[in-house]
Amino acid sequence: MDGADLDEAVAHYRDLAPRYDRRTRRINAVRERAIAALRLRPGQTVLDAGCGTGWCFGALSAAIGAQGRVIAFDPSQDMLAVAGHRLVAAAST
């Protein structure tokens, strides 16, 4: 992917970020199966490359427990902002 393609993708996700989870909810079962297929164990570290809005954070964290670690990144700052709000909300529950 060259710089122009990345710029286009980031612009696309800037617009999509606020409604991304709602627009992609039909693939949630696929996401859950993919996480289950990882067969994660407590204490492991997980890299969530292209984490988007952080939808997978809850399931990943549940699988690896308090001693585990999720490392996540995404090229879209707007998607990461949604992921950050998700983390704050999870921490307050």
Residue frames as qw, qx, qy, qz and C-alpha x, y, z in Angstrom:
[[0.000, 0.891, 0.453, 0.000, 0.00, 0.00, 0.00],
 [0.431, 0.305, -0.034, 0.849, 1.50, 3.31, -0.97],
 [0.102, -0.195, -0.402, 0.889, 1.00, 6.59, 0.85],
 [0.367, -0.037, -0.261, -0.892, -1.93, 7.67, -1.33],
 [0.592, -0.243, -0.725, -0.255, -3.77, 4.39, -0.66],
 [0.397, -0.277, -0.672, 0.561, -3.17, 4.74, 3.07],
 [0.078, 0.095, 0.137, -0.983, -4.45, 8.33, 2.98],
 [0.510, -0.141, -0.483, -0.697, -7.62, 7.16, 1.21],
 [0.582, -0.272, -0.764, 0.064, -8.13, 4.36, 3.74],
 [0.249, -0.220, -0.524, 0.784, -7.63, 6.69, 6.70],
 [0.269, 0.010, -0.085, -0.959, -10.12, 9.18, 5.21],
 [0.576, -0.202, -0.658, -0.442, -12.63, 6.37, 4.66],
 [0.550, -0.321, -0.714, 0.292, -12.34, 5.15, 8.25],
 [0.057, -0.033, -0.294, 0.954, -12.52, 8.72, 9.57],
 [0.487, -0.107, -0.227, -0.837, -16.03, 8.92, 8.20],
 [0.716, -0.145, -0.636, -0.251, -16.92, 5.36, 9.16],
 [0.284, 0.171, -0.753, 0.568, -15.49, 5.23, 12.71],
 [0.364, -0.127, 0.411, -0.826, -18.55, 6.53, 14.61],
 [0.818, 0.094, 0.102, -0.559, -20.82, 3.88, 13.10],
 [0.347, 0.444, -0.815, -0.136, -18.33, 1.11, 12.32],
 [0.179, -0.073, 0.926, -0.326, -19.47, -1.32, 15.02],
 [0.592, 0.381, 0.431, -0.565, -23.11, -0.98, 14.00],
 [0.595, 0.586, -0.324, -0.446, -22.30, -1.33, 10.29],
 [0.402, 0.413, -0.817, -0.039, -20.17, -4.47, 10.83],
 [0.564, -0.268, 0.589, -0.513, -22.25, -6.25, 13.49],
 [0.917, 0.219, -0.064, -0.327, -23.21, -8.98, 11.00],
 [0.699, 0.416, -0.548, 0.195, -19.64, -10.32, 11.19],
 [0.402, -0.645, 0.476, -0.443, -19.46, -10.44, 14.99],
 [0.956, -0.135, 0.227, -0.129, -19.86, -14.23, 14.98],
 [0.804, 0.480, -0.184, 0.299, -16.89, -14.50, 12.61],
 [0.056, 0.737, -0.446, 0.505, -14.84, -12.33, 14.95],
 [0.700, -0.467, 0.397, -0.367, -15.81, -14.52, 17.91],
 [0.989, 0.113, 0.079, 0.044, -14.87, -17.71, 16.02],
 [0.573, 0.646, -0.311, 0.397, -11.54, -16.21, 15.00],
 [0.228, -0.682, 0.497, -0.486, -10.72, -15.34, 18.61],
 [0.886, -0.248, 0.309, -0.243, -11.77, -18.82, 19.78],
 [0.911, 0.374, -0.106, 0.138, -9.55, -20.36, 17.11],
 [0.210, 0.761, -0.476, 0.388, -6.54, -18.64, 18.67],
 [0.842, -0.312, -0.425, 0.110, -6.96, -20.86, 21.75],
 [0.097, 0.684, -0.359, 0.628, -5.56, -18.15, 23.95],
 [0.695, -0.352, -0.565, 0.272, -4.48, -18.93, 27.49],
 [0.369, -0.923, -0.099, 0.037, -4.24, -16.79, 30.59],
 [0.550, -0.644, 0.259, 0.465, -1.08, -14.72, 30.72],
 [0.629, 0.264, 0.457, 0.571, -0.45, -14.61, 26.99],
 [0.005, 0.554, -0.088, -0.828, 0.20, -11.46, 24.96],
 [0.522, 0.566, 0.622, 0.144, -1.98, -10.77, 21.93],
 [0.126, -0.269, 0.276, 0.914, -1.22, -8.40, 19.06],
 [0.400, 0.681, 0.591, -0.162, -4.40, -6.93, 17.59],
 [0.265, -0.172, 0.412, 0.855, -3.10, -5.52, 14.31],
 [0.203, -0.244, -0.492, -0.811, -5.63, -3.20, 12.74],
 [0.063, -0.273, -0.835, 0.474, -7.72, -3.18, 15.91],
 [0.130, -0.543, -0.527, -0.640, -10.16, -0.62, 14.55],
 [0.418, -0.629, -0.023, -0.655, -12.70, 0.32, 17.20],
 [0.068, -0.368, 0.802, -0.465, -11.40, -2.28, 19.63],
 [0.802, -0.133, -0.170, -0.556, -14.43, -4.54, 19.29],
 [0.842, 0.062, -0.531, 0.077, -12.27, -7.60, 20.03],
 [0.071, 0.539, -0.573, 0.613, -10.67, -6.17, 23.19],
 [0.675, -0.346, 0.315, -0.571, -13.26, -7.63, 25.56],
 [0.988, 0.064, -0.057, -0.131, -13.07, -11.17, 24.21],
 [0.641, 0.479, -0.459, 0.386, -9.29, -11.08, 23.93],
 [0.122, -0.545, 0.523, -0.644, -8.91, -9.75, 27.48],
 [0.835, -0.255, 0.200, -0.445, -11.33, -12.35, 28.84],
 [0.953, 0.206, -0.220, 0.043, -9.28, -15.11, 27.22],
 [0.598, 0.408, -0.441, 0.531, -5.88, -13.96, 28.48],
 [0.609, -0.626, -0.434, 0.220, -6.95, -12.73, 31.90],
 [0.232, -0.971, 0.016, 0.058, -5.52, -10.03, 34.11],
 [0.605, -0.522, 0.425, 0.425, -1.95, -11.30, 33.68],
 [0.624, 0.370, 0.509, 0.464, -2.19, -11.17, 29.88],
 [0.072, -0.583, 0.082, 0.805, -1.65, -8.19, 27.64],
 [0.558, 0.664, 0.474, 0.153, -3.33, -6.91, 24.49],
 [0.239, -0.439, 0.270, 0.823, -1.16, -4.77, 22.24],
 [0.458, 0.668, 0.585, 0.040, -3.22, -3.02, 19.59],
 [0.133, -0.424, 0.232, 0.865, -2.64, -0.60, 16.75],
 [0.469, 0.666, 0.574, 0.086, -4.51, 0.88, 13.83],
 [0.390, 0.141, 0.226, 0.881, -3.54, 3.47, 11.21],
 [0.152, -0.661, -0.405, -0.613, -6.81, 5.37, 11.78],
 [0.098, 0.107, -0.519, 0.843, -6.71, 7.78, 14.69],
 [0.547, -0.173, -0.055, -0.817, -10.50, 8.04, 14.48],
 [0.826, -0.132, -0.521, -0.169, -10.94, 4.30, 14.92],
 [0.514, 0.048, -0.627, 0.584, -8.44, 4.38, 17.80],
 [0.206, -0.244, 0.262, -0.911, -10.46, 7.15, 19.45],
 [0.784, -0.216, -0.233, -0.534, -13.51, 4.87, 19.47],
 [0.786, -0.010, -0.581, 0.214, -11.33, 2.06, 20.85],
 [0.225, 0.212, -0.509, 0.803, -10.11, 4.38, 23.58],
 [0.514, -0.264, 0.091, -0.811, -13.67, 5.22, 24.59],
 [0.864, -0.117, -0.436, -0.223, -14.42, 1.50, 24.70],
 [0.601, 0.089, -0.613, 0.505, -11.50, 0.95, 27.09],
 [0.096, -0.242, 0.366, -0.893, -12.59, 3.80, 29.35],
 [0.714, -0.215, -0.125, -0.654, -16.15, 2.44, 29.45],
 [0.843, -0.041, -0.535, 0.027, -14.89, -1.07, 30.24],
 [0.401, 0.181, -0.578, 0.687, -12.67, 0.23, 33.03],
 [0.278, -0.232, 0.278, -0.890, -15.58, 2.00, 34.68],
 [0.803, -0.185, -0.280, -0.493, -17.75, -1.15, 34.86]]
